[in-house]
Amino acid sequence: MMQSKTNVIAISLWLALGLSACDKPGPAEQAGKKMDQAASDTGKKVSETVDKYENKMTEQGAKNAQSWDDTEITARVKAEFLGEPGLKSMQISVGTSKGVVTLTGTVDSKANSDKAKARAMAISGVRDVTNQLVVASAK
């Protein structure tokens, strides 16, 4: 009977050791967990990178839209001057940045300088006009 108890105890110990070994993850389980973690980290990094470039593309799109708006404003101001008898023969350069038109060059009178500024200011999309026109007497 003593031997029977010893056998039962020995078998119980072996079963306990076997079950406790099942709780410890093996190499395959550890590798699987590492792969899962790496995939998760990679997914986060890809998402962050996509967000970063999406923001940059949005900013660049806004800059391009402003550039097109400025180009259109410049063309409209130049067309306005070509249609104006007192201004079409003048040496006026037009530049636009963020809706602010800059007029440079020469005109023959203060009245034509003021007219050029007023005509430019009347164009849709113009926020302000910087008049750097120089009045030069006609020779």
TORTOR-211500 format. One line per field, with one value per residue (C-alpha): residue number from 1; z, y negated, x. Coordinates in steps of 0.05 Angstrom, whole numbers, plus 32768, in hexadecimal, padded with zeros to 4 digits. Example, Ala and Ser with C-alpha at 12.3 -4.5 7.8 and 13.67 -1.06 7.14 Angstrom:
% TORTOR-211500
num c(1_2)
zz c(809C_808F)
yy c(805A_8015)
xx c(80F6_8111)
% end
This chain:
% TORTOR-211500
num c(1_2_3_4_5_6_7_8_9_10_11_12_13_14_15_16_17_18_19_20_21_22_23_24_25_26_27_28_29_30_31_32_33_34_35_36_37_38_39_40_41_42_43_44_45_46_47_48_49_50_51_52_53_54_55_56_57_58_59_60_61_62_63_64_65_66_67_68_69_70_71_72_73_74_75_76_77_78_79_80_81_82_83_84_85_86_87_88_89_90_91_92_93_94_95_96_97_98_99_100_101_102_103_104_105_106_107_108_109_110_111_112_113_114_115_116_117_118_119_120_121_122_123_124_125_126_127_128_129_130_131_132_133_134_135_136_137_138_139)
zz c(8000_800E_7FC9_7FAC_7FD1_7FB9_7F72_7F77_7F93_7F5D_7F26_7F45_7F46_7EFD_7EE9_7F10_7EEE_7EAA_7EB4_7ECD_7E90_7E64_7E83_7E69_7E21_7DF2_7DBE_7D88_7DB4_7DC6_7D7C_7D6B_7DA1_7D87_7D40_7D57_7D7C_7D41_7D12_7D43_7D49_7CFD_7CF4_7D24_7D01_7CBC_7CD6_7CF4_7CB3_7C89_7CB7_7CB2_7C66_7C61_7C8A_7C5D_7C1F_7C3B_7C4A_7C05_7BE5_7C0A_7BF2_7BAB_7BAE_7BC8_7B90_7B5C_7B7C_7B7A_7B32_7B1F_7B44_7B21_7ADD_7AEC_7B03_7AC4_7A99_7ABD_7AAE_7A65_7A60_7A7F_7A4C_7A7D_7A98_7A5E_7A43_7A88_7AA0_7ADB_7AF8_7B23_7B58_7B89_7BC9_7BF6_7BD6_7BDF_7B9C_7B93_7B5B_7B42_7B07_7AEB_7ADB_7ABE_7AF5_7B3D_7B22_7AFA_7B37_7B60_7B28_7B23_7B6E_7B6D_7B31_7B52_7B94_7B6F_7B57_7B7C_7BAC_7BB6_7C00_7BFA_7BC8_7BD3_7BA2_7B93_7B51_7B41_7B1E_7AE5_7AB9_7A6F_7A43)
yy c(8000_7FD3_7FDF_7FCE_7F8B_7F7D_7F8D_7F5F_7F27_7F31_7F31_7EF3_7ECF_7EE2_7EC9_7E88_7E7D_7E8C_7E5C_7E25_7E2E_7E21_7DDC_7DC7_7DB0_7DD7_7DBA_7DBC_7D95_7D62_7D59_7D51_7D1B_7CF7_7CF9_7CDF_7CA6_7C95_7C94_7C67_7C37_7C36_7C27_7BEC_7BD1_7BD7_7BB4_7B7B_7B74_7B72_7B3D_7B14_7B15_7B0A_7ACA_7AB4_7AC1_7A99_7A5F_7A63_7A65_7A25_7A04_7A19_79FF_79BC_79BA_79C5_798F_795F_796F_7964_7921_790A_791C_78F8_78B9_78B9_78C3_7889_785C_7870_785D_7819_77E4_77BB_77F8_7828_7804_77FC_7827_7849_788C_78B3_78E6_7909_792E_7948_7918_78DA_78B9_7892_7860_784A_7823_77DE_77B5_776F_7750_7756_775D_779C_77B8_77AF_77CB_7809_7815_780C_783B_7870_786A_7874_78BA_78F3_7916_78DB_78CF_7892_786C_7854_781B_7813_77EF_77B6_7778_7767_772A_7738_7727)
xx c(8000_803A_8055_8011_8010_8057_8042_8006_8031_8065_8030_8010_8053_8061_801C_8026_8069_804C_8012_8040_806C_802E_8027_806B_806B_8097_80C6_8090_805F_8094_80A6_805C_8054_8092_8077_8033_8056_8082_8045_8020_805C_8064_801A_801F_805D_803C_7FFE_8028_8050_8010_7FF3_8033_8034_7FEA_7FF3_802C_8004_7FCA_7FF9_8018_7FD3_7FC1_8001_7FF4_7FAD_7FC7_7FFA_7FC4_7F99_7FD4_7FE3_7F9A_7F98_7FD8_7FBB_7F79_7F9D_7FC8_7F8B_7F69_7FA4_7FA4_7F5B_7F66_7F7B_7FA6_7FCA_7FD5_8011_8032_806C_8049_805F_802E_803F_8010_801E_7FE7_7FB5_7FE1_7FF1_8031_8035_807A_8093_8086_8048_8043_8019_8002_7FBB_7FCF_7FF3_7FB4_7F89_7FB6_7FB0_7F64_7F5B_7F87_7F61_7F1F_7F33_7F12_7F41_7F70_7F7A_7FA7_7FD1_8019_8023_806D_8061_8090_8076_80A5_809A_808F_80CA)
% end
